[in-house]
């Protein structure tokens, strides 16, 4: 089951939600604040998923899936500044999002998932 905007739908527990959570934590929250609240938010989110779905989804699996999403985000966000005109608010926003995403990915050791 997956929690979507309209409720529960058949899918893996993290098909959409882990991506949304990764975007929320990595992009929407300043890095310092994210570091203060991230563990509590991940545990609360995990508890909500297990309660809503009855899934045996472990917290270790939450972290593994979350780290994979962060790695994917780094790949996408790393190119973001190439698509905005230099200077101005758009470049500032793109730079902020890239910095936040990379900081979150590094904090969670997502680089360890890269196959060498």
Buried (B, 14 or more C-beta within 10 A) or exposed (E): BBBEEEEEEEBEBBBBBBBBBBBEBBBEBEBEEBBEEBEEBBEEBBEEBBEBBEBEBEEEBBBBBBBBBBBBBBEEBEEBBEEBEEEEEBBEEBEEBBEBBBBBBEBBEBEEBEEE
